[in-house]
Amino acid sequence: MKILILSLLALLSVPTVPNMVVKDAPEYVKWGSVAVEEARKRYSAEIIDYKHIGRTNLTQKKCEEKFKLWLRKSNGVEFGILVLIQFDPSTERIQAIQFSEVNR
């Protein structure tokens, strides 16, 4: 009985994972979601891998986030793409999204 009570107390004292993820999520996660959604629309494919390459500050009003995604079409064909998202960092308004296919 003590083990059961201690186990329940331990579970209740640990913060939930979603709260930790939202609180500690890197800034690029928002742009990664945009990259994944836009790639899904454009290529009608399943995203099977995702990598954040980095952010470049192009000007004071323009930043670029770069992602590499690995996709799989319904026929099993796999391929990689680079997604570049340019946006205004002060307003977070997207200015351009570019796609290019890449090798592994």
C-alpha positions as CSV (number, residue, x, y, z in Angstrom):
1,M,0.0,0.0,0.0
2,K,2.9,2.4,0.8
3,I,4.4,1.7,-2.6
4,L,1.1,2.6,-4.3
5,I,0.7,5.9,-2.4
6,L,4.3,6.9,-3.0
7,S,3.9,6.1,-6.7
8,L,0.8,8.3,-7.0
9,L,2.5,11.1,-5.1
10,A,5.5,10.9,-7.4
11,L,3.3,11.0,-10.5
12,L,1.4,14.0,-9.2
13,S,4.5,16.0,-8.3
14,V,6.1,15.7,-11.8
15,P,5.1,18.5,-14.2
16,T,3.3,17.3,-17.3
17,V,5.3,16.9,-20.5
18,P,3.2,19.3,-22.7
19,N,3.7,22.1,-20.2
20,M,7.5,21.6,-20.3
21,V,7.6,21.3,-24.1
22,V,5.6,24.6,-24.6
23,K,7.6,26.5,-22.0
24,D,11.0,25.3,-23.2
25,A,10.3,25.0,-26.9
26,P,13.0,26.6,-29.1
27,E,11.8,29.6,-31.2
28,Y,12.3,27.7,-34.5
29,V,9.6,25.1,-33.6
30,K,6.9,27.5,-34.8
31,W,8.6,27.9,-38.2
32,G,9.3,24.2,-38.4
33,S,5.5,23.6,-38.1
34,V,5.0,26.0,-41.0
35,A,7.7,24.2,-43.0
36,V,6.1,20.8,-42.4
37,E,2.6,22.0,-43.2
38,E,3.5,23.8,-46.4
39,A,5.7,20.8,-47.6
40,R,2.8,18.5,-46.9
41,K,0.5,20.6,-49.1
42,R,3.0,21.1,-51.9
43,Y,4.2,17.6,-52.2
44,S,1.2,15.5,-50.9
45,A,3.7,13.3,-49.0
46,E,4.4,12.0,-45.5
47,I,7.1,13.8,-43.6
48,I,9.3,11.1,-42.2
49,D,12.3,13.2,-40.9
50,Y,12.9,16.8,-40.0
51,K,16.0,18.8,-39.2
52,H,16.4,22.5,-38.3
53,I,19.5,23.8,-40.1
54,G,19.6,27.2,-38.6
55,R,18.5,30.9,-38.7
56,T,20.2,33.6,-40.7
57,N,19.6,37.3,-40.0
58,L,19.5,38.7,-43.5
59,T,18.6,42.3,-42.6
60,Q,17.1,44.1,-39.6
61,K,13.6,43.3,-41.0
62,K,14.3,39.9,-42.6
63,C,15.4,36.6,-41.0
64,E,15.5,33.2,-42.6
65,E,14.9,29.8,-41.0
66,K,16.2,26.7,-42.9
67,F,14.9,23.2,-42.5
68,K,15.7,19.9,-44.2
69,L,12.7,17.5,-44.5
70,W,12.7,13.9,-45.7
71,L,9.4,12.9,-47.4
72,R,7.8,9.7,-48.6
73,K,5.2,9.6,-51.4
74,S,2.4,7.1,-51.3
75,N,4.2,5.0,-53.9
76,G,7.2,4.6,-51.5
77,V,9.5,7.1,-53.2
78,E,11.6,9.0,-50.7
79,F,13.3,12.4,-51.3
80,G,14.7,15.3,-49.4
81,I,13.8,19.0,-49.6
82,L,15.2,22.2,-48.1
83,V,12.6,24.7,-46.9
84,L,13.6,28.3,-46.5
85,I,11.2,30.6,-44.6
86,Q,11.9,34.3,-44.8
87,F,10.0,36.5,-42.3
88,D,10.0,39.8,-40.5
89,P,11.2,39.1,-36.9
90,S,9.4,42.0,-35.4
91,T,6.0,41.1,-36.8
92,E,6.6,37.4,-37.5
93,R,4.9,37.9,-40.9
94,I,6.1,35.4,-43.6
95,Q,7.6,37.1,-46.6
96,A,8.6,34.1,-48.7
97,I,8.8,30.3,-48.5
98,Q,11.2,28.5,-50.9
99,F,11.5,24.8,-51.6
100,S,14.3,22.9,-53.3
101,E,14.9,19.1,-53.6
102,V,18.2,17.8,-52.2
103,N,20.2,14.6,-52.0
104,R,20.6,12.8,-48.8
